[in-house]
Amino acid sequence: MSEVLTLERDGHVATVWLDRPDARNAMGGALWQDLPEVMADLGDDAEARVVVIAARGEHFTVGLDLKEFGPALMAGFGSDGGAAGRRQTRAAVKRMQDTMTAVARCPKPVIAAVHGYCIGAGVDLITACDIRLAAEDAVFSVRETRMGMVADVGTLQRLPRIIDPGRMAELAFTGRDVGASEAREMGLVSHVYGDRDELLKAAAALADEIAANSPLAVQGSKAVLAATENMGIDQALDYVALWNAAFLHSNDLREAVAAFLEKRLPEFDGS
């Protein structure tokens, strides 16, 4: 499937592994190309109800592969300083933005399981996920200002919707490292676990819990949350009323009621 990503399935849970441990999962060209394709495939796969993004090796990711992209960055992605060069740079940035947006756009819930370093573009990646979990050794950094850059692949747009904007500004302006306990305190991650093994077990358990629910209702909840994020309450209530007018009368709902009356666990099929 990919030289830098591997995919594992366990029931209705799909785990996408960042699988370049010898390079501390630095994000080279293959990652930026392959991840959107993987997420699109999982979005279309009826058997996959939840996606976990985790990493092989000692670190989640050290961010952009500077060995590969460093020369291009220094050259402005081929920019000669003129309008054509600036358009070329913008196009390159937009392609990289699309990689992270593909994660956010996935209709299935996406859980990030972070251990070790999660630097720069790693923060772009996890802020595109719905839920973030961490091991105690996790270290987060919006590192771009220390590299003479403005973060441009999603962190500045998504992180203020996750944590307090003042804390967001502090992280972006300083580029400092944040440990797992502080990340939990500020709301960047939901839970912190003792080590990588505990983290992965917890991520799998959470994914299984979500996957046991109606996929129609779970994916509908994600779609409504995304669509109503910038709406006022009245407009958002109207939106969800219209949503349920279209989707409430489902086999999953009938199965849930039947299972309750029959005192058994429901078996949802997403229809």
C-alpha positions in Angstrom: 0.0 0.0 0.0 2.7 2.5 1.0 6.4 2.6 1.8 5.8 4.7 4.9 2.3 3.7 6.0 0.8 0.3 7.0 -2.8 -0.5 7.6 -4.1 -3.1 10.0 -7.7 -4.1 10.6 -9.4 -5.6 13.7 -13.1 -6.0 13.2 -14.5 -2.5 12.3 -11.4 -0.7 13.5 -8.6 0.3 11.0 -5.2 1.4 12.3 -3.1 3.5 10.1 0.6 3.2 11.2 3.2 5.8 10.5 5.8 3.3 9.6 9.2 4.9 9.1 10.7 4.3 12.5 14.3 4.5 11.3 13.6 8.2 10.4 11.5 8.8 13.6 8.5 8.9 11.2 9.7 12.2 9.6 7.1 13.2 7.0 8.6 12.9 3.5 7.0 13.1 0.1 5.6 9.6 0.2 3.6 10.4 3.4 2.1 13.6 2.0 1.1 11.7 -1.2 -0.1 8.4 0.4 -2.1 9.6 3.5 -4.9 11.2 1.6 -5.4 8.1 -0.5 -5.5 5.9 2.6 -8.0 8.1 4.3 -10.2 8.4 1.2 -10.2 4.6 0.9 -11.2 4.1 4.6 -13.9 6.8 4.3 -15.5 4.7 1.5 -15.0 1.4 3.2 -18.3 0.3 4.9 -16.4 -2.2 7.1 -14.2 0.5 8.7 -16.1 2.4 11.3 -13.3 3.9 13.3 -9.7 4.9 12.3 -6.7 5.0 14.7 -3.6 6.8 13.6 -0.5 5.5 15.6 3.2 5.1 15.0 5.9 2.5 14.9 9.2 3.0 16.7 10.1 5.4 19.5 8.3 8.5 18.2 4.9 9.5 16.6 6.7 11.9 14.2 9.3 14.6 14.3 7.4 16.4 11.6 8.5 17.5 8.1 11.4 15.6 6.7 14.0 18.4 6.5 16.5 16.1 4.9 14.1 15.8 2.0 12.4 19.1 2.0 15.1 21.4 3.4 16.6 22.3 0.0 13.1 23.0 -1.4 12.3 25.2 1.6 15.5 27.1 1.3 14.8 27.7 -2.4 11.2 28.6 -1.9 10.0 25.5 -3.7 11.7 26.7 -6.8 10.5 30.3 -6.4 12.6 32.9 -8.2 11.0 35.7 -6.2 8.6 36.6 -8.9 4.8 36.0 -9.2 5.3 32.6 -11.0 7.5 31.4 -8.2 5.1 32.6 -5.5 2.3 30.7 -7.2 4.4 27.6 -7.3 5.1 27.9 -3.5 1.5 28.5 -2.8 0.5 25.4 -4.8 3.0 23.3 -2.9 1.6 24.5 0.4 -2.0 23.9 -0.7 -1.1 20.3 -1.7 0.3 19.7 1.8 -2.8 21.3 3.4 -5.0 18.9 1.5 -3.1 16.0 3.1 -4.2 17.0 6.6 -7.7 18.1 5.4 -8.1 14.5 4.1 -7.8 13.3 7.7 -10.3 15.9 9.0 -12.7 15.1 6.0 -12.8 11.4 6.7 -16.4 10.6 7.6 -15.3 8.0 10.2 -14.1 9.1 13.7 -10.3 9.4 13.8 -8.3 8.8 17.0 -4.6 9.9 17.3 -2.5 7.8 19.6 0.7 9.8 20.3 3.9 8.7 22.0 7.3 10.3 21.9 7.8 13.3 19.7 4.9 15.0 17.9 6.6 18.0 16.4 5.6 20.6 13.8 3.6 18.8 11.1 2.8 16.1 13.6 0.6 18.7 15.4 -1.0 19.5 12.1 -1.9 15.9 11.8 -3.3 15.3 15.3 -5.4 18.5 15.2 -7.1 17.1 12.1 -8.2 14.1 14.2 -11.3 14.0 16.3 -9.8 12.6 19.5 -6.2 12.7 20.8 -4.7 10.3 23.3 -1.1 10.3 24.6 1.5 8.3 26.4 3.4 10.0 29.3 6.5 10.4 27.2 4.7 12.4 24.5 6.2 15.8 23.6 4.3 18.3 21.5 5.7 21.4 19.7 4.4 23.9 17.2 7.9 24.2 16.1 7.6 26.4 13.0 8.5 29.8 14.5 11.8 28.3 15.7 12.4 27.3 12.1 11.7 30.8 10.7 8.3 29.8 9.3 4.6 30.4 9.9 2.8 27.0 10.5 0.7 26.6 7.3 -0.7 23.1 7.1 -3.6 23.4 9.6 -2.3 24.0 13.2 -3.1 27.7 13.3 -6.6 27.1 12.0 -7.5 23.9 14.0 -5.7 24.2 17.3 -7.6 27.3 18.5 -10.8 25.3 18.2 -9.3 22.7 20.5 -7.5 24.7 23.2 -7.8 28.2 24.6 -6.7 30.7 21.9 -4.3 32.4 24.4 -2.5 29.1 25.0 -2.5 28.5 21.3 -0.8 31.8 20.7 1.8 31.0 23.3 2.6 27.7 21.7 2.8 29.2 18.2 4.9 32.2 19.2 7.4 30.3 21.5 7.6 27.0 19.6 8.4 25.4 23.1 8.0 21.8 24.0 4.9 20.7 25.9 4.8 17.4 27.8 1.8 15.1 28.0 0.5 16.3 31.4 0.4 19.9 30.2 -1.1 18.8 26.9 -3.9 17.1 29.0 -4.4 20.1 31.2 -4.8 22.5 28.2 -7.2 20.0 26.4 -4.9 19.1 23.5 -5.3 15.4 24.5 -8.2 13.8 26.3 -6.2 11.1 28.3 -2.6 10.3 29.2 -1.4 6.7 29.7 1.7 5.3 31.3 3.5 4.1 28.2 3.1 3.3 24.5 1.6 -0.2 25.2 -1.1 1.2 27.6 -1.8 4.0 25.1 -2.4 1.6 22.2 -4.6 -0.7 24.3 -6.6 2.3 25.4 -6.9 3.6 21.8 -8.1 0.2 20.6 -10.6 -0.1 23.5 -12.0 3.4 22.7 -12.2 2.6 19.0 -14.1 -0.7 19.8 -16.5 1.2 22.0 -17.3 3.7 19.2 -17.5 1.0 16.6 -20.1 -0.9 18.6 -22.5 2.0 18.1 -24.6 2.6 15.0 -22.2 3.8 12.3 -25.1 5.8 10.8 -25.4 7.7 14.1 -21.7 8.1 14.8 -20.9 9.3 11.3 -24.0 11.5 11.4 -22.8 13.0 14.7 -19.4 13.8 13.2 -21.0 15.4 10.1 -23.4 17.5 12.2 -20.6 18.7 14.5 -18.5 19.7 11.5 -21.4 21.4 9.6 -22.7 23.4 12.6 -19.3 24.4 14.1 -19.7 28.0 13.1 -23.5 28.3 13.3 -25.5 29.9 16.0 -27.6 27.6 18.2 -30.9 28.2 16.5 -29.4 27.6 13.0 -27.6 24.5 14.3 -30.7 23.1 15.9 -32.6 23.6 12.5 -29.7 21.8 10.8 -29.8 18.7 13.0 -33.6 18.6 12.8 -33.3 18.4 9.0 -30.6 15.8 9.4 -32.8 13.5 11.5 -35.8 14.1 9.3 -33.7 12.4 6.6 -31.9 9.7 8.7 -33.8 9.0 11.9 -36.0 6.3 10.4 -33.3 3.7 10.0 -32.7 0.0 10.5 -30.1 0.9 13.1 -32.8 2.8 15.2 -35.2 -0.1 14.9 -32.4 -2.5 15.9 -31.5 -0.4 18.9 -35.2 -0.4 20.1 -35.6 -4.2 19.5 -32.3 -5.0 21.3 -33.5 -2.9 24.3 -36.8 -4.7 24.5 -35.2 -8.1 24.0 -32.5 -7.3 26.6 -29.6 -8.0 24.2 -26.8 -6.1 22.6 -27.7 -4.5 19.3 -26.0 -5.5 16.0 -25.9 -2.4 13.8 -25.3 -2.5 10.1 -25.3 1.2 9.3 -28.5 1.2 7.3 
